[in-house]
């Protein structure tokens, strides 16, 4: 897949591979949410319907492309019926970067095509109903730094991985 933009993924994953609980993140970590905002600001986001529904609303200064068979139209977002349709919409928007933000099925389909993966490795285990077993092998660490969420006492290892 060749695009005029950099296709990247961003995900937060707990030590036990947890990524979701009841359609939401299984944690509330303000420092990680701030990182997500900084990395994705002024870029396009591709997500599934459940991920969109987990958001507090439309995230400012980002184009939203939702992959869904059931949604018709939502003011302020683009609806795609497939991954290829989402990528076509992204191409028409001409962003510098497009971030894949979930959920699991969207990660499964698009991470193999990403130029970079931004991973927040949450150094705790969480109860969850959705897990993602991301294979870190084959990637090179381009950036890495530790974060500490003061509010929860949780350590996070942020890594930007490239092929």
N, C-alpha and C positions, 0 to 999 in steps of 0.2 A: 504494500500500500504506500503510494507516494502522495504527499500532500504539500500544500504551500505553507503549512503551519507545522509546528512541533507538536506531535501527539504525546502527551505525558499522562501518567496516572498519579493520583495522590490518595493514600489510604493510611488509616491508623489501625494497627493490629496489636492485640494484647499478646502477652507471653503464651497463652493457651490458644492462640489463633482466633480469638473472639473478635467479631467486627460488628455484630448487631444483636439487639434484644427487643422483641416486640416492635420491629420496624424502626428502631432508633439506635443511636450509639449506646452501648452498655455503660458508658461513663460520661461524666461532665468534667472536662479538663480545660479550663479557660486558656492556659498557655498553649495547648495544642490547637484550640479553635483560632487563636490569634495567628499561629503559624499558618494554618489553612488559609486564612484570610489574606495574609501577606503573600503567600505563594500564588494564589489563584486570582488576585485582584487584577482587573482589566483584561482578563482572558475569558475564553468560552469554557463552559462546563457541559460534559455529557454525563447523563445519569439515567437510571431507570425510574419508573414511576414511584416505587416505594421509597427510594432515596429522596426524590423530590418532595414527597409527602412528609418526610421526616424533618425537612428544613423548616425554620421558623417563618419562612416566606421567601420571596424572591431576594436573592443575595445582591446587594447593590454593586454596580459597576462590573457586572459579569453577565455574559449572554448565557442563557439556560437552554439546553437542548435535552428534551426528555424523550426517552425511548419507551413507547407504550402502544399497545394494541387497543386499549380501552378509552384513553383520553381523547377528546375531540379538539377543544381549543381552550387555552388559558391565556388571558391577557398578559403580555410581557414575556412569554416563553415560546420556544419553538417545539413543536411536537413531531417526532419522527416515528415511523413504524418499524424500523429496523436499524441495526448498527450501520449498515451502508448508507441508509437514508440520513442518519445523524451525521455521518462524516461528510455527506454531500451538503447538508445545511451548514455545517461548520466551514466548509470550503467557501460557500457563498458569503459568509460573514467576514472572511479574510482576517481572522485573528492571528497574532504572532504565535500563541500557544492555545491548545485545547486540552483541558484536563478531564480525564475519566475519573469520576468520583464515586462510582458504585451503582448498584450493589454488586453482589457476588457474580451473578450471571454476566453483567456488563464487564466486570474485571476479567472474567474467564475469556470472553470474546476479544477484548481489546488490549489487555496487557501484553500479549505476545507481539503486538504491532507498535508498542510505545517506544519512543526514543529515550525516555527517562521515567523512572519510578521514584516518587517522593514517598518515603515510608516513615511514619512515626511509630516506632516500636515501643508500645506501652509496657513498662516493666512490672506489670501486675497481671494476675489472672482475673477474669470476670465471668460471671454467669452470662450465658448467651444462648441464642437459638440459631445464630448464623455464625459460621466459622469460615475462614479463608486460609488455606494452607499455601501461602506464598512461598515459592521456591527461590531463595536468594542466590542460588548457584548460577554462575554464568554472567553475573553483573559485576561491574567495577564501581567502587564507592567513589563518587565525584565530590561529594560534600558530606560531612558528618559533624554533628555537634549534639551535646547533651542539653536537655531542658529539665527543669524541675517545676512541677505545678505546686506552688506554695499552698494553695487552697486545699488540696487533697493529699499533699505529701507524696505525689507520684512522680517517679523518674521516667523520662521519655528519651529515647535515642532517635534523633532525626537523621535520616540518611537519604541523599539523592543518589540513586543508582543509575548507571548507564550501561548499555550493552558493549 
